[in-house]
Amino acid sequence: RCVCYGLGRFGRCPAARYQLAFLLLLLDELRVPPARCALFDPAFSAREAAALRALGLCLLPENEEGKHGVEGAATLFYMVHCGKALYNNLLWSNWSPAALSKLVIIGNSFRGIEERLLSRILERDYSYIAKVLKGVEEVALPSHPRYLDTFNDTSVHWFPLDKLQELSPEVWDFVEEPMYQDCEDLEIIRKGEE
């Protein structure tokens, strides 16, 4: 399965078109049928939604704010240049070694997020990203001069079960839903704000 968030207005934006093309090539390479790939971006126009359906892709019916569970199935989350809250929500909704070990994220570098944010802000606003840093493997996509704006800071992340099980038990005890009340730079379109 595949879930794609935040693709953007590919009808107007060349970078979003390249990201869509890469997604389609990736699905083909991984032999994931287009019907097993669900997308959501509150910015999609009616024409863009129709084009995605014509490609055989599915559209999620509502804004999940990234809170999509893997439900026991291996799932690729394609989230190039999404906001930190979307990644944090995704981790929260799959907050167990069993669930996290079934997901792969192609998106913003978690190491880059850690380097750019003060640790107190990372721990306060994006605590699930902060807590999983020692349980994630990350490999940056190779850079290409033609696609610098399209895939910069993009990595493939996966969560090996043995690394997750090495984290302290207290890490898994805290499962409070993220609310972002004190977050000054929230980069997410909340449900109902579309």
N, C-alpha and C positions, 0 to 999 in steps of 0.2 A: 504494500500500500504506500501511497504518497499523499502528503498534504502540503499544499503550497499557500503560504500567506504573503501578502504584501507585494505582489508582482508589480502593481502599478498600472498606469494608463499606457499600455503597450500600443494603443492606436495613435498616440501622440508622441511617445517617448522612445527614441531608438534604444536606449539602455534597457528599458523594459522589454522591448522586442527581442534583444539578444538574450536576456534572461529567460524569456519564454522559449526561445529556440533551444537554449541549453537544457531546459527542463524536458522538452520533447525528446531531444537526443538522449538524455539520461534515462528517461522512461524506456525508450527503445533498447538501449544498451543493457539495462537491468531487467528487461522483459516484464515490465510492469504495464499491464494493459491500461490505456488511457482512462477507461471507465473506473479504474481503481485509484485514480488521482483526483482528489477534491481540492478546489481552490476557493479562496475568499480574499477579496480586497474591497473595502467599502467604496473605493474610487472607481471601480469598473463601471463603464457606461453600459447601456442596454446593448449596443452593437458589439462591444468587447465580450460581454457575457454570451451573446449569441455565437460569436466566433469561437469561443472556448467550447461551447456545447457542440458546435459543428466539428471540432477536432476530436470529439468523443470524450472530453473531460467533464467532470461533474463540478457543479458549483455548490458550496455549502449554503444552506438556506439562511443562515444568520451569522452575525458577528460573534464568534466564540472567544474573542480577545486572546486567542492562542491557547485556550484551555481545552485541548483535544487529547483525550486519552488514547493510548495505543491499543487498549482492549486485548492484550495478549498477542497481538500480531506485530511482526516486524514492520516498522513504519519509517519511511524517509520523510523528514520535514524540510522542505525547500523554502528558505526564508531569507533570501539575499537582501541585505540592507534594511532589515526590520528593526523596530525599536527594541531597546533592552527589556522593556516590560513584557513584550510578546514572548521573548525567550524565557524570561523568568516565570511567566504564567504557564508556559508549556512544561517547564521542569516541575513546577508545583503540581500540575494535574497528573503527572506521572511519577510522583515522589516516592519511589521504592526501588531497590536494586533490581527487582524482577522486571518492572516496567521500563526503567531507564535503559536497561541493557538491551531492550528491543527497539530503541530508537536511534536514528542517525539524523543529525542536523547539518544541513549545508546553509551556512549563514555567517553573520558577523563573528569574527574571532573572539572567543571568550577571553583569551590571553590579552588581546587588544583592549577589551572592555576593562579588564583588571588593571592594565597599565595606564589607561586614560582617566580612570575614576579614583578619587580618594577612597581609601579602604573603608572609612566610616560611611561614606555615601553608598558604596557597593553593598556593604553589609546591611545598611538600613533599608535601602530602596529595592535592591535586587538580591535579596538574601539567598535565594535558591541558586543563582549563578555563583555567588560567593562560596556557598557550601559545597558545590559539586566540582570546583576547580581541581581538586586533587583526585577526582574520580573520572576525569574525562581525558580522552586522547584527542589530539587536534593536529590536523595537517592543513597547511595553507594551500589554496589553489595556486597553481603557478601563475605568475603575472605575465601579461602580454600587453605590449604598448598600445595596441588597438582597443583593448577592453579595460583600460585602467579605471575608468569611471564606473564600469559595469560590474566588475567583480573584485574591486579593491577591498582589502580587509576581509575577504571571504575565506572561510575554512570549512573543512569537513570535520565534524565532531562525532565521536561515538563513546560509549560508556561501558567498558569491559566489566563484566560481573565481578571478577576477582578484585579489581580496583575499587569498585563500589562497596564490596563487602569489607574492605580494609578500613573504610571510613568509620569513625567512632559511632557507636549506637545512638548517641545524642543527636547526631546529624539527622537521623531519620525520625526522631520523636517530634520535631517541630513541623507541623503541617498546616499552619495558619494560612489562609488565603491572602495573597498580596492585595493591598488596598491603595497604596501610593498616595496617601494624604499629604505627606511632606515632600513629595517629589517635585522639584522645580522644573525639570526638563522632560516631562512625560512625553514619550514618542509613541503614543498609541491612540487610535481612535476607539473610544469606548462604545460599548453597545448602546444604541439609542442616540449617539452623536453623529451618525452617518448623515 
